[in-house]
Amino acid sequence: MHIDLTYVVSKNVTSAILEINIIGSNEGKYNYRITDAKDKLMMCGQFEGKLTRSCLYVGSLLPGEYFFQIEENSKETFFVLGVL
């Protein structure tokens, strides 16, 4: 299902928290996924309610490049640099 959302994620994660900022007013249930550079699913879940900003714990991910995506919208790249 394609829902047209615009969002930005923090690019360099050093504190085990990925910040997601959703642009505009969006309410509903949205599925998200985090994949690695080989498109392997690392995490997935669902946001619900009126969204403008959210945070996800990504401390279980090894340092490296990952992709965040809500529904079928474009992927946003972020890097886990290690947990401080």
C-alpha positions in Angstrom: 0.0 0.0 0.0 1.4 3.4 -1.0 0.7 6.3 1.3 2.5 9.5 0.2 4.6 10.5 3.3 7.6 12.7 3.5 10.0 12.0 6.3 13.6 12.5 7.4 15.7 10.4 9.7 18.8 11.2 11.7 21.7 10.3 9.5 24.4 9.3 12.1 23.1 7.3 15.0 25.5 7.3 18.0 23.1 7.0 20.9 21.1 3.9 19.8 18.1 6.1 19.0 16.9 6.7 15.5 14.9 9.9 15.2 12.2 10.2 12.6 10.6 13.5 11.6 7.4 13.2 9.5 6.6 16.3 7.5 3.0 17.4 7.4 0.0 16.1 9.3 -0.5 12.4 9.0 -2.9 10.2 11.0 -3.4 6.5 10.8 -1.5 3.2 11.0 1.8 3.0 9.1 4.2 0.0 8.8 7.9 0.7 8.9 10.9 -1.4 8.1 14.6 -1.2 8.6 16.8 -3.1 6.2 20.6 -3.4 5.8 22.7 -2.7 2.7 21.7 -6.1 1.2 18.0 -5.5 1.8 17.8 -7.9 4.7 15.0 -7.1 7.0 16.5 -6.0 10.4 13.5 -4.5 12.2 9.9 -3.8 11.4 6.8 -2.5 13.2 3.9 -0.1 13.1 3.3 3.5 14.0 -0.2 4.5 15.0 -1.9 7.8 15.6 -1.1 11.3 14.5 2.6 11.4 13.7 5.0 14.3 13.5 8.0 12.8 15.3 9.0 9.4 16.6 12.1 7.6 17.9 13.1 4.0 17.6 15.7 2.0 19.6 18.3 0.7 17.2 20.9 -0.3 19.7 20.8 -4.0 18.7 22.0 -3.1 15.2 25.7 -3.5 14.4 27.6 -0.4 13.2 26.9 0.1 9.5 24.6 1.5 6.8 20.8 0.9 7.1 17.6 2.0 5.3 14.4 3.2 7.0 11.1 3.1 5.1 7.5 3.7 5.9 5.0 1.7 3.7 6.2 1.9 0.1 7.7 5.4 0.3 11.3 6.2 -0.5 14.0 4.8 1.7 16.1 7.1 3.9 19.7 6.1 4.6 21.2 6.2 8.1 24.4 5.0 9.7 24.8 3.3 13.1 28.2 4.5 14.2 28.2 2.6 17.5 26.6 3.3 20.9 28.3 5.8 23.2 
